[in-house]
Amino acid sequence: MNKTAIIIGATGLTGGMLLELLLESDTYETVKVFTRKPLKKQHDKIKEYVMDLLDLESYQDDFKADVVFCCVGTTAAKTPDKEIYRKIDYGIPVAAASLCQKNDIDTFMVISALGTNVNSRVFYNRTKGEMEEAVLQCRIPRTFILQPSLIGGEREEKRTGEYLAKQLMKPMNWFMIGPLKKYRSIHPKTIVKTMVWLADNDYEMTRIESDIIQEIAKGI
């Protein structure tokens, strides 16, 4: 197959692993990367657009593909300004979904987070919840919202609080069974395996929590 994929957020931990997986896949002929900073990697399949991701709408003519993967996101520690935080975690995914609608792209998936809720008093959870609702309003036929728990793996950038949380979660994972399984930390490779599988297969659920992401990846 000669599919074209778009990745938003390919310079991040999860997005970078997704890029590698798509480059290895025989299914994808072209991988368009919309990025704020240039990739460190070169490959014949990659078509790179270095840009301001907050101005994604200006690239509607280039935003054409079979599937769009949105892996962009920030943290409260990295982006303490709530207005800027919302522009990234809400604005970019919603703009991407809107472009999918305008350009008749029928498969869109975005990485959200476990515990999102439009009615939450926690700004982070509420923002993600509002993003999910806005994405669903675009009515893209195959929309998948992945809701991972704490994402493991080593980032290039230093996130002290996140690093300590990951260290704490490692021994706790063994005690999270039954309904608590979804709160186990999850490796980014597990997330990207599931994303690529969802892009090429039918699946009924739209919102996919962390434990289900794990189960799908194990079955591949």
Secondary structure, DSSP 8 states (H G I E B T S, - for coil): --EEEEEE-TTSHHHHHHHHHHHH-SSEEEEEEEESS--S---TTEEEEE--GGGGGGGTTT---SEEEE-----TTT---HHHHHIIIIIHHHHHHHHHHHTT--EEEEE--TT--TT-SSHHHHHHHHHHHHHHHT--SEEEEEE-SSB-S--SS--HHHHHHHHHHHHHGGG--GGGGGGS-B-HHHHHHHHHHHHHS--S-SEEEHHHHHHHHHH-
